[in-house]
Amino acid sequence: MLSDIEIANAATLQPIRDVAASTLGIDEEHLVPYGHYKAKVDLSYLAGLADRPLGKLVLVTALSPTPPGEGKTTTTVGLTDALHGLGHRTVACLREPSMGPVFGMKGGAAGGGYSQVVPMTDINLHFTGDFAAIAAANNLLAALIDNHVHHGNELDIDVRSVTWKRVLDTNDRALRQVAVAMGGHANGFPREDGFDIVVASELMAIFCLTESWADLKRRIGDIVIGYTRDTKPVTARELGADGAMSVLLRDALAPNLVQTLEGAPAFVHGGPFANIAHGCSSVSATRAGLRLADIVVTEAGFGADLGAEKFVDIKCRKSGLRPDVAVVVATVRALKYHGGVALPDLGTEDLGAVEAGMVNLRRHLANIRNVYGIPCVVAVNRFPTDTDAEIAKVVELVAAEGVSAFPATHFAEGGVGARDLANGVLTMLEQPSPYTFSFTYDDADPLTEKVEAIATRLYGAGLVTWDARARRRLERIERDGYGDLPVCVAKTQYSFSTDPTSLGAPSGHELHVREVRLSAGAGFVVVVCGDMMTMPGLPRDPSAARIDLADDGTILGLS
C-alpha cells in the first residue's frame, strides 16, 4: 500500500489557473501565483463579489477524538471530491498545517490516502509563507513592548503584567519559559517571558476572523498586551504597532487556493489552535468559497464539543455564517475505544463495545441538533480492521437516534468511496431544516454564565468552579468593558470533562477554571480548564527523524 506522500507525489496536478477558472470562474488576473499549483486569490477581487448569494455550508466535525485519529480532514476532502464528482460546484475550506505537529507527533494535515489536498509537501512545509508572516508580526509587537520599556516606559507598563509572548512554528519545550534582556542595561529590562507556537498566537485567531485590511488593523490595535501599574489595559495601538503589523500581514490575508487529488478546488488558509482559539480556517476563505461555489465543505477542530462549539459560538457569531448541515465523523475503533477497549485490541470485533461507546456519539448528535440547531448526518470512516457486522451495528445505532449514517471508504477510493455520504448530505441540503440555528448562550450573559452554559449544556458538567486568580482576572476583564465577548473554553479534546481518561459521556463532573486570558483583538475570552500547552514539545520519536531529502530533491517520510 502506498504512503500518503507516495500517493501525492504520483498525482498529476492541474495548473492552479485552470482549477480556478474551470470550477470557480476566477480569471487568471485575479490570482497571485506561488508556482504552478498554488495561488492566493486577490482580496480586492473577492470584495467585489459581495453582492453574490452564498452557497450552502457543510460543517465536518466528529465525536470526541481518540489517539488513533478519526480522519476528519480526510473525510472533508473525500466528501468534497464526491460532491465535485457528482457535478456540484464544490470547494473545501481547510486549516493550514503547523510545522510543529508535522515534525512532532501528529504529522501533516492535508488529508490522507486518496483524499488529500495537493501539493501536499508544499502545504505542510512553509506553503505561501502565511505562518512566517504571522510570526514576524507577532514578534514585532513583542520587540516593540520591550523597546518601549527600555526607552523610558512612557505608558507606565507593569512588566510583570505583560501577556504577549514571542512565537515560532516549531515544537520546542525549552522555550516555554525564558528570561529576556539579560546581559546588561544595553539589552533592555530583564523580565520573564516565553514562547508559544504560532498557531496559539492571538494574532492567528485575528487573522482567521477578519476579512479586510481595515478590520485587520482595527483588531490588531485592540490587542491588550498587558497593564499599567495602575491596572489600565495597554493596547498594541497605544504602542503604535498596529500599522506595521498590518503591513506584515497584508499579502497573507488573501486566501490560498490549491486542489484535491481529483481536481476540486480547496482554500487552505489560517490555522488557529482548536483549544486556545476557535480552531477553524479563515472567515475570508469560507465566505470566498460560499460566493464562488454552490457548496462549501469545511471542518472544525477536534470533536463537536470543542471545534463545532467554537465554530458556532465564535466564528458564526462574529461573521454571520450559518452551517446548513453538519457531518459527524465516527469510526468503529473510536466507538470501541469510548466503550472501554484498550488501544492494542481495537482491531478485534466487539459489538458490545461499539454499543457502549455510542454514548459519546449520542451526546454529540444531541448537542448539534438540540443546542446548535443544525441538522446532521454521520460519516462512518471505514478502516480495514472494521468488520461488516460492526459497520452495520453503527448504522443501526445511529438510525435509532433519528440520524442517517453512511459508511465511507474515501481514504482508499477517493471521492467514489464517499458517494453515498455525498448523496446523504445533498438530501439534507434539499430538505427544510426541522431545527432553528442557535448559539449556546447570549451575548448579554455574564461571562460566568456563558462558561456555565457550555459546561452544563454541552459537557454534561454538574458545576463550574473557579481558581481565585481566574475569578479576579474575569472580574477585571468585565470591568474593562469586555464582558459581552464570547468565551473560548480550552480543555482536553479527549473527553467531555477535563480528565482525558474519562471517556464515553461523563456527567455531573466538575469543570474547574484555572486561568482566564483576554484575546481582545480576536474578540473572545479564553477560559483555561486543566493543563493546556501552547508550546508543545517533541515526542521521544518525532516525525522529524523519519523525514528526509533524497539526492534528486524528493521529500521522503512526510505524512
RORO-300351 format. One line per 3 residues: their letters; for each residue z, y, x of C-alpha. Coordinates in pm, 1 decimal, decimal comma. Each point is the difference from the previous one (the first is absolute). Layout:
<atoms>
A) Z:Y:X; ...
</atoms>
This chain:
<atoms>
MLS) 0,0:0,0:0,0; -96,4:342,1:135,3; 268,5:259,9:68,2
DIE) -2,3:340,3:-170,4; -141,3:173,2:305,8; -268,2:-266,3:47,2
IAN) -109,5:47,6:-360,6; -1,3:377,6:40,5; -192,0:-12,6:329,9
AAT) -265,5:-226,4:-153,1; -61,3:228,4:-297,2; -319,4:202,5:-40,1
LQP) 105,5:350,4:-98,0; -208,6:255,8:-182,9; -25,4:349,3:149,4
IRD) 271,1:203,5:-170,1; -256,7:256,2:-117,9; -166,2:-278,2:-202,5
VAA) 329,7:-114,5:-153,8; 83,7:358,9:-94,4; -341,5:65,0:-153,4
STL) -66,4:-329,1:-179,5; 335,3:-45,3:-175,6; 166,1:342,3:-7,1
GID) -299,4:232,5:-0,1; 122,0:198,1:302,2; -279,2:159,4:199,9
EEH) 18,2:-31,8:376,6; 53,9:374,2:42,9; 346,1:-37,8:-157,4
LVP) 112,1:-261,8:253,1; 168,1:60,7:334,6; -96,7:-320,1:185,5
YGH) 224,8:-175,2:250,4; -261,6:-236,1:138,0; -228,8:-207,3:-223,4
YKA) 251,0:-170,1:-229,7; 274,3:249,5:-84,6; 0,2:361,3:-110,8
KVD) 209,4:269,8:-158,7; -115,5:152,9:-327,3; -5,3:378,4:10,4
LSY) 290,3:156,7:-190,9; -208,8:290,3:-123,9; -247,0:-246,1:-153,2
LAG) 282,8:-188,8:-172,5; 144,4:326,1:-134,3; -336,5:63,5:-162,1
LAD) 38,4:-316,8:-208,4; 302,5:134,4:-188,2; -179,6:5,6:-336,0
RPL) -103,6:-365,8:14,6; 186,3:-239,0:-231,5; 229,6:-248,5:170,0
GKL) -67,3:-371,8:8,0; 252,0:-276,1:-69,6; 292,3:-58,0:238,2
VLV) 122,3:-352,7:77,6; 331,4:-26,5:187,0; 62,2:-314,8:204,6
TAL) 367,2:-80,5:51,9; 200,2:-320,8:47,4; 317,6:-192,9:-59,1
SPT) 277,6:45,5:258,6; -152,7:-70,2:343,1; 79,9:-312,8:196,4
PPG) -29,5:-63,2:376,5; -332,5:-193,0:-29,4; -162,1:292,9:-183,4
EGK) -181,2:5,7:-332,3; -336,4:155,6:93,4; 13,8:324,0:-197,9
TTT) -256,6:184,9:213,1; -222,0:-308,1:10,0; 16,7:-16,4:-380,1
TVG) -82,5:369,2:-31,1; -312,3:-52,2:210,7; -94,6:-327,1:-171,6
LTD) 30,9:158,2:-344,2; -208,8:298,1:113,7; -272,7:-234,9:125,9
ALH) 8,8:-201,1:-321,6; -39,4:309,9:-218,3; -268,8:131,1:235,5
GLG) -182,1:-334,0:-23,5; 11,2:15,7:-379,7; -193,4:326,6:14,9
HRT) 285,7:246,6:-47,9; 12,0:306,8:223,5; 332,3:-72,8:167,1
VAC) 185,6:141,8:297,8; 318,3:-121,1:172,7; 268,4:244,7:113,9
LRE) 227,5:-133,3:274,8; 251,6:124,5:252,0; -87,9:31,5:366,4
PSM) 176,5:-258,6:219,8; 265,8:116,3:243,8; -35,9:-128,7:354,4
GPV) 372,7:-73,4:1,9; -36,4:-306,9:-223,3; -343,4:-77,9:147,2
FGM) 154,6:-58,7:342,3; 335,8:-110,2:-140,0; 65,4:-273,5:-253,7
KGG) -212,6:60,5:-309,8; -340,5:40,6:162,3; -285,9:202,1:-148,8
AAG) -35,8:119,4:-357,0; -370,1:-14,7:-80,2; 18,7:-302,1:-230,5
GGY) -70,7:-354,4:111,4; -247,4:-285,8:0,0; -313,2:93,6:-192,8
SQV) 170,9:290,3:-177,2; 21,3:266,6:268,1; -91,3:362,1:55,0
VPM) -212,1:56,4:307,6; -42,9:93,6:281,8; 333,8:-181,3:20,3
TDI) 80,7:71,4:364,2; -71,1:372,1:-37,5; 213,6:26,2:-313,5
NLH) 294,2:-172,4:169,1; -34,3:188,5:331,4; -15,4:383,1:-2,1
FTG) -262,3:12,5:-280,1; -102,5:367,2:-46,2; 306,7:143,4:173,1
DFA) 195,4:94,6:-313,2; 327,5:-143,7:128,1; -42,9:171,7:335,7
AIA) -48,4:331,5:-180,9; 312,5:-57,1:-207,7; 199,6:-88,5:312,8
AAN) -124,9:312,2:179,3; 88,4:228,0:-291,6; 339,4:-167,4:-45,6
NLL) 86,0:33,4:367,7; -120,7:359,1:14,0; 264,5:84,9:-258,3
AAL) 263,7:-184,0:205,4; -102,5:198,7:309,3; 10,3:328,9:-190,7
IDN) 352,9:-74,4:-121,9; 131,6:-56,9:351,7; -198,9:294,6:131,5
HVH) 149,2:229,8:-263,9; 352,8:-106,9:93,9; -75,4:41,2:372,9
HGN) -125,7:356,2:-47,7; 305,4:138,7:-175,2; 14,9:-186,2:-332,2
ELD) -71,2:303,2:-217,7; 23,3:-213,8:-316,4; 347,8:-118,6:107,6
IDV) -96,5:-368,5:-33,7; 293,8:-237,0:31,0; -151,2:-249,2:244,6
RSV) 233,8:-267,5:-130,8; -171,3:25,4:-338,1; -360,8:-40,6:119,1
TWK) -155,4:-288,9:-192,5; -359,7:20,4:124,9; -77,8:-282,8:243,9
RVL) -286,5:-64,5:234,0; -240,0:-285,1:-81,3; -246,9:-241,7:154,3
DTN) -205,1:-283,3:-147,7; 160,1:-278,5:204,9; 301,9:-219,7:-59,9
DRA) 255,6:103,5:263,1; 366,5:-61,3:-75,6; 110,6:175,5:321,2
LRQ) -107,6:333,4:-149,9; 199,2:-21,3:-323,1; 274,5:216,0:148,8
VAV) -60,2:219,1:304,4; 130,9:315,1:166,3; -247,7:282,5:56,4
AMG) -5,5:309,5:221,0; 194,0:-161,9:281,9; -28,4:125,2:357,0
GHA) 123,8:356,0:-17,9; -40,2:330,7:-182,2; -374,6:29,2:63,1
NGF) -62,8:-312,1:-209,4; 163,8:131,5:-315,1; 319,8:-63,7:-193,2
PRE) 116,9:-362,1:32,2; 46,8:-186,0:-326,1; -22,4:-344,0:-155,4
DGF) -337,9:-85,2:-146,4; -208,5:-303,3:-88,0; -344,6:-135,7:-77,5
DIV) -144,9:-140,6:-321,1; -325,7:-188,0:-34,4; -283,7:223,5:-126,0
VAS) -14,0:-163,5:-343,5; 366,0:93,2:-59,4; -58,3:370,0:61,5
ELM) 35,2:237,0:-293,7; -328,0:145,5:118,4; -171,0:-331,0:-82,9
AIF) 138,0:19,1:-353,7; -120,9:360,3:-30,8; -341,4:-103,2:130,5
CLT) -30,4:-263,2:-273,2; 113,1:221,9:-287,3; -211,1:309,3:66,4
ESW) -363,5:58,3:-94,9; -87,4:335,2:157,5; 54,3:196,0:318,5
ADL) 190,6:269,0:-191,7; 240,4:-252,2:-151,6; 37,7:-171,7:337,1
KRR) 109,1:325,2:162,7; 239,3:76,9:-285,3; 163,3:-341,1:18,4
IGD) 32,3:14,3:378,3; 162,5:341,1:-31,8; 253,8:-145,7:-245,1
IVI) 122,3:-262,9:249,0; 373,1:40,1:60,7; 67,0:-75,4:368,0
GYT) 375,1:64,9:0,0; 256,5:262,2:-89,4; 148,1:319,4:134,0
RDT) 361,2:17,0:108,6; 84,5:137,6:-344,7; -179,2:-299,2:-162,6
KPV) -320,1:168,5:-118,5; -315,8:-215,4:19,6; -252,0:87,7:272,4
TAR) -365,1:-66,4:-76,0; -308,1:-57,2:213,8; -140,6:320,2:-150,7
ELG) 289,9:202,2:143,1; -82,5:-143,2:342,1; -362,7:107,7:-41,9
ADG) -114,6:-360,7:34,2; -192,1:-51,9:-324,8; -327,5:154,9:112,2
AMS) -38,3:-182,8:330,4; 110,2:-331,5:-149,1; -255,8:37,5:-278,5
VLL) -271,6:66,2:256,8; 79,4:-332,0:170,1; -37,0:-180,3:-334,2
RDA) -304,9:190,3:-125,7; -260,3:-268,1:67,3; 232,2:-297,0:-56,9
LAP) 54,3:98,6:-362,8; -351,5:-111,8:-95,7; 0,8:-362,8:-128,5
NLV) -143,6:-277,4:220,1; -282,7:-207,6:-147,9; -66,8:-357,2:117,3
QTL) -120,3:-318,7:-172,5; 107,8:-350,1:-91,6; -165,7:-309,0:144,2
EGA) -217,1:-5,5:-312,7; -106,5:363,6:27,3; 226,2:157,0:-262,2
PAF) 127,8:347,6:96,9; 362,5:44,0:101,8; 206,6:310,0:69,2
VHG) 263,6:-76,8:265,9; 215,1:308,3:39,5; 365,4:69,8:76,9
GPF) 280,2:-250,8:35,2; 359,0:102,4:-82,8; 283,3:-252,1:23,5
ANI) 68,5:-164,1:-335,0; 375,3:37,1:47,5; 67,8:341,3:148,1
AHG) -301,8:146,2:-184,7; -224,9:-91,5:-290,7; -213,8:-267,9:170,7
CSS) -342,4:88,6:-144,4; -331,4:118,5:138,5; -85,9:367,6:-42,4
VSA) -36,8:174,4:-334,1; -314,8:164,9:134,0; -161,5:-340,4:63,0
TRA) 108,2:-139,0:-337,3; -129,7:297,6:-194,6; -322,2:2,3:202,3
GLR) -52,9:-363,9:-91,3; 69,2:67,8:-367,9; -260,0:280,0:-4,9
LAD) -262,1:-200,6:186,9; 40,5:-348,1:-150,8; 64,0:-167,2:-333,8
IVV) 297,7:-202,9:125,1; 245,0:60,9:285,1; 215,3:-286,5:125,3
TEA) 299,8:117,4:199,2; 327,3:-152,2:116,9; 362,2:102,5:33,4
GFG) 230,1:-124,2:273,7; 238,9:-295,0:-37,1; 98,6:-127,5:-346,7
ADL) -20,1:172,4:-336,0; 363,8:113,8:25,0; -77,4:207,3:311,4
GAE) -370,0:71,8:44,1; -102,2:14,9:-365,2; 310,9:201,5:-90,2
KFV) -80,5:258,8:266,7; -367,2:-1,1:-99,9; 106,9:85,3:-354,5
DIK) 302,4:223,5:54,4; -128,8:189,9:305,2; -379,1:-26,9:39,1
CRK) -84,9:4,1:-370,6; 263,6:260,1:-80,8; -131,1:233,0:271,7
SGL) -372,4:-56,7:-53,2; -46,2:-68,9:-369,2; -169,7:-333,7:74,7
RPD) 65,8:-288,5:-239,8; -70,5:-371,7:60,2; -195,0:-167,4:-277,9
VAV) 89,7:-356,5:101,4; 234,1:-159,5:253,6; -78,0:-322,0:185,7
VVA) 312,3:-183,9:115,1; -67,4:-228,8:295,2; 201,7:-320,9:-0,8
TVR) -20,6:-320,3:201,2; 131,6:-348,9:-55,9; 185,7:8,5:329,0
ALK) 164,5:336,1:-84,3; 122,2:-135,0:-331,9; 136,8:-311,9:172,0
YHG) 170,3:219,0:261,4; 168,8:205,7:-273,0; 83,5:-330,3:-165,9
GVA) 206,0:-109,1:300,4; -245,5:-193,2:219,7; 38,8:51,7:375,0
LPD) -294,8:136,2:198,4; -84,7:-329,4:175,7; -21,7:-181,5:-334,3
LGT) -226,7:239,8:-190,2; -300,5:-228,5:47,5; 157,6:-279,9:-203,1
EDL) -71,1:-12,3:-373,6; 303,4:109,4:-203,3; -61,5:94,8:-362,0
GAV) 369,1:54,3:-62,4; 18,8:261,3:274,9; -309,3:173,3:-137,5
EAG) 172,9:28,3:-336,2; 327,9:115,0:156,5; -178,3:267,6:204,9
MVN) -174,4:133,1:-308,8; 313,5:206,3:-65,3; -116,2:242,6:270,7
LRR) -352,4:41,2:-133,7; 129,7:20,9:-356,1; 210,2:306,5:81,4
HLA) -290,0:172,4:175,7; -223,7:-60,5:-301,5; 265,2:140,9:-232,5
NIR) 42,8:310,0:216,8; -372,8:68,0:19,2; -55,0:-30,8:-373,0
NVY) 328,3:125,3:-144,8; 108,1:264,0:253,1; -328,2:130,7:145,1
GIP) -201,1:-77,2:-314,1; -298,6:-154,1:181,3; -187,0:-308,6:-128,5
CVV) -31,1:-268,4:265,6; -145,4:-331,2:108,1; 114,8:-238,8:272,6
AVN) -217,0:-100,4:295,5; 107,1:-340,2:130,2; -114,3:20,4:362,0
RFP) -65,7:-364,4:79,6; 86,5:-155,8:335,3; -121,6:-338,7:131,8
TDT) 342,7:-161,2:-44,9; 17,2:86,0:-370,8; -52,0:-297,1:-230,9
DAE) -193,5:9,9:-327,5; 320,2:-78,5:-186,7; 181,5:294,2:160,0
IAK) -283,3:241,5:-78,7; -9,8:-122,5:-360,0; 377,2:44,8:-23,5
VVE) -21,8:363,4:111,8; -273,2:74,4:-253,8; 208,9:-164,6:-272,8
LVA) 318,8:188,2:91,0; -176,8:334,9:17,2; -172,3:-63,3:-333,0
AEG) 342,3:-57,8:-155,0; 77,9:362,5:90,7; -306,7:120,4:-187,1
VSA) -198,5:69,6:316,3; -321,1:-162,1:125,8; -3,9:-156,9:346,9
FPA) -315,1:-62,3:202,2; -6,4:-229,3:304,2; -209,8:155,0:277,2
THF) -148,3:-131,1:324,7; -142,6:323,0:142,3; 148,3:-60,5:345,7
AEG) -227,8:-300,8:45,6; -288,2:98,1:-227,4; -10,7:380,5:-13,8
GVG) -80,3:175,5:-324,7; -122,7:-317,2:-172,4; 351,1:-141,9:35,1
ARD) 143,3:294,2:-198,8; -266,3:-1,4:-273,5; 236,2:-130,8:-271,2
LAN) 259,4:258,1:98,8; -260,4:275,4:-17,0; -108,0:-107,2:-348,6
GVL) 365,0:-3,3:-106,5; 46,4:353,9:130,2; -318,2:114,6:-175,7
TML) 126,9:-145,0:-326,5; 324,9:194,8:38,1; -189,3:320,6:82,3
EQP) -210,1:-34,4:-313,6; 300,5:-43,5:-230,3; 226,4:283,3:-116,8
SPY) 335,8:-19,5:175,3; 291,1:-113,4:-217,9; 233,0:196,4:227,9
TFS) 70,6:367,9:64,4; 3,9:102,3:364,8; 337,7:137,6:104,5
FTY) 212,6:86,8:300,4; 329,7:-170,3:78,2; 191,4:328,4:-41,6
DDA) -60,7:364,0:-94,4; -43,4:288,2:243,4; 297,3:180,3:-152,8
DPL) 242,4:-288,5:56,2; 261,3:57,2:272,9; -80,4:-180,1:324,8
TEK) 284,8:-246,6:-50,4; -136,0:-96,9:-342,2; -348,1:-49,0:143,2
VEA) 139,3:-247,1:253,0; 204,5:-172,8:-268,7; -307,3:-32,6:-223,5
IAT) -195,1:-177,1:273,8; 297,4:-219,5:92,5; 84,3:-111,8:-351,8
RLY) -339,5:2,0:-172,0; -203,5:-156,2:283,3; 237,6:-174,7:241,1
GAG) 245,1:-142,3:-254,7; 292,4:161,2:184,1; 335,9:36,5:-168,7
LVT) 105,7:320,1:173,6; -90,9:250,9:269,7; 254,9:102,8:262,6
WDA) -27,9:277,6:255,3; 116,7:48,1:354,5; 203,1:322,4:12,1
RAR) -240,0:164,6:245,4; -298,3:-99,9:-213,8; 164,2:151,4:-306,3
RRL) 67,6:327,9:184,6; -356,9:7,9:127,4; -132,4:-52,6:-352,4
ERI) 215,3:284,6:-130,7; -132,4:230,8:273,8; -358,4:-93,4:-88,5
ERD) 62,7:85,0:-364,2; 171,1:329,9:92,4; -302,9:92,8:209,7
GYG) -225,0:-37,2:-304,8; -157,7:-341,8:52,4; 166,7:-182,7:-287,7
DLP) -320,0:-28,9:-203,4; -176,1:-211,5:263,9; -68,1:-372,4:-53,4
VCV) 194,7:-250,8:206,0; -133,9:-256,0:245,2; 236,1:-296,3:33,9
AKT) -15,9:-162,9:343,8; 128,7:-355,1:-2,6; -101,0:-351,2:100,1
QYS) -327,7:-116,1:-152,2; 109,3:-363,8:-16,6; 241,5:29,1:-291,0
FST) 74,6:202,8:-309,7; 336,4:60,5:165,0; 79,7:143,5:344,0
DPT) 66,0:-350,7:133,9; -326,4:-150,6:130,2; 138,5:-351,6:-44,6
SLG) 66,6:49,9:-373,4; -322,1:-144,1:-137,7; -124,3:-50,9:-354,2
APS) 123,8:270,2:-237,1; 363,1:89,2:78,3; 183,3:195,3:-268,9
GHE) 321,4:199,8:-16,7; -0,2:71,1:372,9; 105,6:323,0:167,3
LHV) -252,3:244,8:142,3; 179,3:189,3:274,6; -153,4:324,2:126,0
REV) 91,6:59,4:362,7; -227,6:293,6:83,9; -204,7:271,8:-169,3
RLS) -294,9:182,2:159,7; -198,2:296,5:-128,1; -379,9:-10,6:27,9
AGA) -59,3:346,4:-143,9; -360,0:27,3:115,4; -94,9:-336,7:-145,1
GFV) 196,5:87,7:-310,4; 254,9:-279,8:-33,4; 353,8:-97,9:99,2
VVV) 42,9:-320,4:198,8; 299,8:-212,8:-95,3; 76,8:-259,0:268,7
CGD) 168,5:-322,0:-111,6; 81,7:-263,4:259,8; -141,0:-2,7:351,5
MMT) -340,4:169,2:17,6; -189,0:16,6:329,5; -236,9:294,4:49,3
MPG) -83,9:-106,0:355,9; -59,8:-375,6:7,5; 41,8:-209,5:310,8
LPR) -235,5:-262,2:133,4; 80,6:-366,0:-77,3; 67,3:-259,4:268,5
DPS) -362,7:-114,3:-22,0; -198,3:316,2:-86,8; -359,1:-9,2:-118,7
AAR) -83,1:215,6:303,0; 42,9:-307,6:221,4; -293,3:-169,7:-179,4
IDL) -239,0:295,7:-14,7; -250,4:17,4:284,0; -329,6:148,2:112,5
ADD) -281,8:-234,3:108,3; -224,6:86,1:293,0; -281,2:92,9:-240,4
GTI) 222,0:248,1:-184,6; 82,6:-226,3:-296,9; 350,8:46,7:-138,4
LGL) 186,4:-328,8:-38,5; 313,0:-111,6:-184,4; 24,1:284,9:-249,9
S) 93,9:-116,8:-348,8
</atoms>
